[in-house]
């Protein structure tokens, strides 16, 4: 799934760095607010993965950066502070917000062909 389709399906708002990912075809989604869970579960495929989270601070962005996850979507209408957006810009991470609940966003993405973390990378 391309970033434009992802942004449209999730009714994205307040996006930054969207143009950086126009050619990437995303395959996986990880949804969670505990970055320790993200670090424990995502060992590979970060470049093809989208992180859905309600954690609207630099911790989620730094976690994404460590795992080469290039897209972070904030759910429940949350937004990053300006200083956190600077972290995203420096790390070339695409970010946007959706008003959807995490459960709803996962359902939309799953029903449109994205999968969770593949078992072979645990």
N, C-alpha and C positions, 0 to 999 in steps of 0.2 A: 504494500500500500504506500502510495506517495504522500508526501506531507500535505499537499493541497486537499487531497481526499480526506485525510485524517482530520485536518482542520475543519473541513466542511461537515463531516459526520458528527464531530464532537461539538459543533456550533462554537468554534473557537473565538476567543476574544483576546485583545491585548497581547498579540504575539510579537516576539523579537527573533531575529535571525532566521526567519522562515525561508528566505531565499537561499540559505546555505545548504538546505537539504532537499532541494527540488528533484534531484536525480536519484536519491536513495530510495530503495524499495524495502520498506519495513515489514518484518515477518512476525515479530514477537512483542508481547506486552508483559510488563511486570507491574503489579499494582500493590502499593503498600505505603504506610506512613512510617514504619520502622526501618531506618536505613541499615540497621544490623541485619535485618531479614534480606534486604536487597544484596548486601555484601556477601551473605552466606549462600544465597541461591544462584546469583548471576555470576558465572565464572567465565563465560565466553558469549559470543554473539551480541555483545553490547552495541556494536555498530548497526545492527539490524533490529534493535530493541527500543521500545518506547517505555518510559517510566511514568506511570500515573500515580500521583501522590497528593495528599493534602498538606504536606509539610512545606510550608511556604517560606523557606529560609535557605541560606547558603549551604547548609548541611546536605540537603537533597541535591544541590548542584555539584558540590564537591564529590559526593558519592557517584553521581552520574559521570563526572569527569574521570574518576579513578577506574570506572568500568567501561569507559568508551561508549557510554550511552549518550547519544547526541540529541535526544528529544525528551524534555520533561514537560508533562502536562499537569497543571494544577486543577484539581477537581473542587466541587462545591463553591465555585466562584471566588476562590482565594486568589490573591495576587502577591507577587514578589515586591519587596521594598526596592527602591531605586538602587541602593548599594548592592543588593542581591542580583539585580539585573546587570550590574557592572561585572560581577563574577561570571554570569552567563555569557556576556559579550566577550570577555577575556578568554574564556574556555571554549568559545564557539559552540555553545549549546543553544539549541532552538527551544524556546519556551512559549507556552501560551496557556490561557485559562479557559475552562469550561464551567458552566453553571451546573452541569450534570453531577449527580452523585457518583462515587467511584463504581458502585455496582452497575449503575446504568451505563456508564462509559465503557466498562468492561464488556457488557452485553452487546453494545453497539459494535465495538471493535471485533469481538468474537463472531458475531453474526455476519460480519463483512470480511471474514477470512483470516484475521490475525489469531495467533495462538499464544498460550502462556510459555513460560520457560521450557525449552525442550529437555526431556529426561536425560539425554545423552551428554549434557553439559554440567550436570550436578557434580 
